[in-house]
Amino acid sequence: MNHFPLFADLKGRTAVVVGAGLVAERKIVLLRAAGARVVVSARAAHPQVLARAQAGEIDLRLGDFDPALLDEAWLVVAATSDREQNRRVAAAAGMRRLFCNVVDDPELSSVQVPAIVDRAPITIAISSGGAAPVIARRLRERIESLFDPALGALAALAQRKRPAIRQALPQLRARRAFYDWLLDGPVLGALRRGRAAEAESLLGRALSTRTPPPEGKVLLVGAGPGDPGLLTLRGLRALNEADVILADRLVSPAILAMARRDAQVIDVGKAPGGPHESTQARIHALMVSHARQGRCVVRLKGGDPMVFGRGGEELQHLKRHGIAYEVVPGITAALACGAYAGIPLTHRDHAQSLTLSTAHRRADASGPGRPGAMRDGADDRTRVYYMGVERLPELRARLLAEGHAPGLPCALVENGSRPEQRTLHATLGSVAEEARRHAIRSPALIIVGETAALGMDLAWFGETLHTAAAGQPAEPQQTAA
């Protein structure tokens, strides 16, 4: 260990910053966030630093650096562009046995400013000792994604209740179990939703019983369309909280690989043409059973759980059985497939509205469903159809019957956002035959409307298949990715 890590309490104490450019401004922000009284010495100041001085946030001393400024300091930062000046500041600090950070100069520094993950009062600092600050910043980005923003509020609540916790639970082992429950149980969820009073009440009830109940919960998590980079930060944290993961067929292995290593993963995917209702009943039973055993259950769905993902049905079932739940949205396939195929779903010149529809309905549902007939011959809408590749002939017939032209542009996006993505461009009149000819398979999304044609020019990811009917050569083209 080349450096001894410390956390300095600077509240009300003087920190001197020499230099007043943008680099110095970033250090001023950090020092003020820590509660320090900041004195800045510089010959000239950046407008942002001047504005802080005029607002009374800092004490700005314009002119040559005077070493006497350090006599009242607890910490010194040298942030000028002149290395000799920085050397003089570091020497003056050393004479007074003061720690001095010289920005981007570890040789002159006696202390380093780390990359910081701030969940006050919890603070995580990452340092490379000045050897590779870019690596430290990258590590901070990764660590940032793993820690819930509500952890700071949880730590503050635990700090306020610490005497009560010690009194109610004098045994160390019991206290440790209680703090584990605070991290994993409903208190953190209440704070995440901004319900501070509810969180405090939950903590108080648990203390009164001295044995917090094992309260399970279900998180409905949208995994996005397949690219693991499109998983949300909250979704990633949920995967690392999970005791049990109920995963859909369309969830990519790369996303499952990001989950907690010891989580139990159960495949509950529905194959096309399979017994969907019986499978859904099994999913309902698994969610309730594992949650009642005090486990954190992640119901992991491709795309977004509330867009054609039966998320509503599952929430209703959990509500009926008194199971706590949360919903973590994901990027739905329509947004991802359109973006990755270079197809804007709305456009001022071509589409002023957007309709999302599914070709799948309950077996006992009556009527074919009308995703939106034309009004007065206008065709200013983009239509996106989920789970409709096997029903392309019926979909085409319905749209033609509604008055849409056979030449209306269409696009089929297969495996959207994944390395094997293919986008087929055709027209409404030819799309069913072209999909069969190119063996387009589920998962695939159907985009119908004038905006679909823009993807022939704007595509940037995966393989693009232009058909002759769409006005382009029939051979595939590989776009940059």
N, C-alpha and C positions, 0 to 999 in steps of 0.2 A: 504494500500500500504506500504509494508515493506521497499522498496527501491525507491529512487527518480531517474527516468531515465534521463540520460544525454547523449549527443553526444559531445565528446571532440575533439577539433581541435588541433591535435598534429603536424601539418606540421612545420618542422624545429625545433621542440622542443625536448628536451632530455627525453627519457624513459629509465630507467635502468631495466635490466633483470638480476636477480641473479640466476645462474644456467645455464648450457650449454648442457643439454641433449636433447633428442628428444621432450620432453614436452616443454622445453624452446624454441626449434626451432619453434614449432607451434605458440607460442606467438610472436616470432621475426617476423615471416611472416606477422602476422596481424598488428603489429606496423609499419613495413616498408610499408605495403600497405596504411596505414593512413598517411604516409609521415614523421614519427617520425625519429629523430636521435637516434639510438639504441646503448646503451652502455651495454655490457655484462660482468658480473663479475662471475668467476668460478675458481675452482682449476684445473679443466681439462675440455676439451671441446670435444663434439661429432664431428666426421669428417665433418658432414654437417655444423656445426657452424664454425669450423675452416676454411672451404672453403669460407664461407661468409666473414670471417675476412680477409682472403688472397685476396679476390676480392675487399676489401674496402667497403663492404656493411654495416659492423658494426664495432664498436670499442670494441675489445676484451681485457679485463684486466684479465690475469691469475694470480691467487694467492688468498689469503684470502680476504674475503669481507671487504671493508673499508667503514664505514658509511659516510665518507666525499664525496663518489661518489654521494650521493643523494643531495648534496648541489645545484646542477644545474638541478635537475630532476623536471619534471612536473608529472610524473607517475612512479610507481614502481611495478614490477612483481617479486614475489618470486616463483621460480620454481625448487627448489632443492628437493632431496629425504629425506633430514634431517629436521624434523619438528622443532627442536630447532633452527637450522640455519634460517629457514623461520620465526620463532618467533622473532629472533633478527632483521631480515630485516624489519618486520612489525613494530616493536617497534621504529626502527630508522626512518622509514617513518612517524610514528605518531608524533614523537618529532618535525618533520619539517612540520607538517600539510599537508603531502602528501597522496594522495590516494594510497593504496597498494592492489593489488590483489595477494593473496596467492593461487596458483593453487590447486583446489580440497580441500580447507580448508576454508569454509565460516566463521568459528568462528574467524579466524585470519584476514580475509579480511575486508577492509573498502570500497571496490568497487568490483563489479562482472563484468566479461567479458561475454556478452550474446552470444547466438547462433545468427548468422548473416545471413540475406538474402541480398546479395549485388547487387543492381541495380544502382550503383553510377551514379549520385549524390543522388539517393534514397537509403536509408539504412533502413532495418527493423530488429529490435533487439528483441529477445525473451529471457526472463530471468525467472528463478524460484527462484532467490535470493540465489542460491547455494543449495536449498533444494532437487532438482531433476533435475540435468543437462541433464540426459538421456531423460526425458520428453521434456525439452526445445529443444533438438536436433531433436526429433521426430516431434515436432510441426514445427520446421524450415523446415524439409523435406516436410511437407504438404503445408506450405505456399509457399515454393520455386516453387512448381508445378503450383501455381495459377497466378504467375506474369510473364508477358512476358519479356524475356531478353532484348527486345528493349525499355523497359520503361526508362532505364537510359539515352539512347540517346534522347528519347522524352523529358525527364526532362531537359537535357542539352540544347536542342533546345529552349524549353520554357523559360529557364533562359536567353539565349542570346536575345530572342525576347521580353522579358518582358517589356522594355520601350515602344516598338512599340505597344504591346498589350494594355498597359495602355493608350497610347495616342489615339489609334483608338477606344477603348471601355472604356470611362471614367466611365460608369455606372457599379456598382458592379454586378448587375444581368446579364448584357450582357456579362461581362468578365467570370462569372461562366459558362454561357452557352457555351462560346467559349472553355473554358478548357475541358468541357464535350465532346465537339466535337473533340478536340485534342485526347482525350483518345479513343473515339469510332469510329472516322472517318478514312479517308485514310492516314493521316500523319503517324500514328503508323505502318500501313501496309507497307508503303514505307520504313520506317526505318528498319522494320523487314527483308525486302528484300535487305538491304544494299544500298538503293538509297537515300542518304542524300540530294543531290541537289533537287531531286524531292519532298522530304518531305518539304524542305524549301520553294520551289516554291508553293506548295499547301497551306502552312500556309500563305504565302504572299498574294496569291489571295483571300483567305478567309478574311484576314484583310482589303483588299482593298474594298471589298463589305460590310464589317462590319456585315454581316449576313451570316455565312457559310451555304451553301446549305445542306439540309438533304440527304446525299449521302448514299444510301443503298448498300449492297454488299451481295454476296453469298459465303459461305465457304463450299466446298465439303469436308466432313470429313469422314474418314474411322474409323468405330467404332471397327474394329477388329472382331474376330470370335465369341465373346460372353463373354469370361472371362473379367470382368471390369478391372482387373489388367493389361490387355494387351492394354488398351486405351493409346495412347501417351499423353504426357504432353501438347503438342500443341492442341490435340483433346479435352482435358479436359478444357483448357482455352477457346476454341471456344464454347463449351457447356455453359460456364459461360458468354460469350458475347452475346449469341443468344437472339434475340427478338422472332424469329419464328424457329421452328425445324420441318423439313419435314423428317419423320423417316420411314425407310424401315421396312418390316415385320420381318426381321431377326435380327434387333437390340434388344438386350436383355433389359428387364425392369431395370436390375441393372445399365446399362449404362445410360438410360434415367433418372434414379433417381439422377444421378450426375449433371444434367443440372440445369441451373438457374431456380429457383422456379417459377418465374412469366413468363417464356417463354411460348408462345403458341405452343403446340405440335400437329402436324397434321399427322395422319397415312396415308401414301401414299404407303403402301405395296402392292405388287402384289402377289396374290395367284396363285399357280401352276395351269395352264390351264385357267387362267382368261384372260380378255381383255387387254393384256399388252400394246399395242400401245396406246389405248385410255387413260390408266392410265398414261403412260409416257407423253402424251400431257398435261394432267392435272398437272403433276409435273412441266413441263416447264412453264405453265401459272402461277402457284403459285409462283415459284421462281421470275419471272419477276415482277409480281404484288406487292408482298411484298417488294422487293428491291426498286421498284420505289416509294414506300411510305417512303423510308428512313430507312428501317429496316435492321438489320443484320440477314440474313437467313442462317441457318445451314442445309445443305442437308446431312442428316446422313445416311450412308450406312454401311451395314455389310461388314466386311473384308476391302478391299482397294477399293476406288471408281474408280480407273483406271484399275482394273483387273476384267473384266466381270461385271462391275457395271454400265455400260452405262455412266460413267463419261465423256468420250470424247464427246458423243452426247449432254450432258447437258452443257458442256463448249462451244461447238459450238453454241448452242442456246443462251446462255448468251452473247457470243461475238457478235452475230448478232444483239442483242437488246441493246448493249452498257452498259451492267451491269458489274460492277467490281466483280472480283472473285478471290479466292485463293483456293488452294488444300492442304488438310492436309492428308498425306498418313496414311493408317492403315495397320495392319498386315493381309495379305491376308490368306484365308482359307487354301491354300496349305501348307504354312509355319507352321501355327498353328496346323492344324490337323496332319501333319507329326510329328512335335515335340511332341505333347501331346500323340500320339500313339506310340512313340519311334521308328519312321520310318525315317531314314536319307534319304533325297531326292536325295542326291548324295553320292557316296562312291567310294573310289579308286579302290576297287576290283569288284564292281558290276555296278556302274552307273557313267558314265563320262559326262552325259548331262541330262537335265531336260526339259520336255515339259508340258506347261499348256494349256489345251484345254477346250472348253465348248461344251456341247451337244445341246445348244440352238442357233439357227440362225434365221435371219429374215425369215418371212414366204415366202417371194418371192426370197430368196437366192437359187440358183441352185446348185446341186451337194451335195453329202453327206459330203464332207470335209474329208481331209486325215491328221490326226494328226501327221503323220510321219511313213512311211513304213520302214520295216527293210532294211538295206543295207548289202548285202553280207552275210545274215544270222546272222549278229551281233545283239545282244539284250543288249546293254550297256546303255540303256536310261530308266529313270523313267518317266512314263507318269501319269499326274494328270488330272482328268476330273471333272469339275464343273457341277452341275445341270444335272447329268446323270443317277440318280437312276432309273427313269421311262423308260430309254432307254437302260438299260443294255443288253437285248438280241441283239439289233441292234449293240451296241458297241462291244459286244463279237464277233458277226459274222464278223464285219469289221476287227477286229484285227486278227482273225483266218485266214481270207482271205489274209491278208498281210503277213502271214507266221509265226505268233507267235505260240508257242507251247501251247496246252491245259493246260499243267502243270505250266505255267507261274504264279508266285505268284501275288495275288491281295489282297487289303485291302479296306474295306468300313468303313469310319469314320463318324459316325452319331453324330450330335450335338457336333462337335469338340470343346474342351476346356471348355465345360459347365459341370455342375455336372452330367448330364444325359448322358454323352458321352458313346457310345458303338463302339467298333472296331471289325469288322468281318473279319477274315482271311480265304481266300479261294484260288482257282486257277481260271485261265481264263475260263477253261471248266465248272466249277461248280458255278461261282460267281452269275449268275442270279438266279439260283434255291435256293442257300443258302440265298441270300438277301430276296427272297420271303418267305422262310421258317422262317426266323428270323424277318420278318416284318420291314426291314430297311426302314426308311422314310426320306424324305427331311426335313432339310438340311443335306446332306451327301456328302462326297467327295470320289472319287474313285482313288485309287493309284495302278498302274500296273507296275510291274517290279521286278527284283530280290531283290531290297532293301525292298520291302513290307514284305518279309518273316522275316526280321530282327526284326520287331515289335513284333513278337511272343516271342522273348527273351528280348527285350529292353523296352517293354511297362511299363509305370509307372503311368498312369492316366486312370480312368474310367474302364468300364467293357470290357474285351477282350473275343471274341467268336472265338475259334479255331475249325475249321471243320476237319472232318476226311480226307477230300481230301487234306487239307493243311498239313497233316502229324501230327496232334495233336488231342487229344480227343475233342469231340463235345460239351462238357458241358462248360458253361461260367466260366471265372476266373475273380475275382475282383483284380485289381491291386491297389497298394498303391497310395493315392493322398493326 
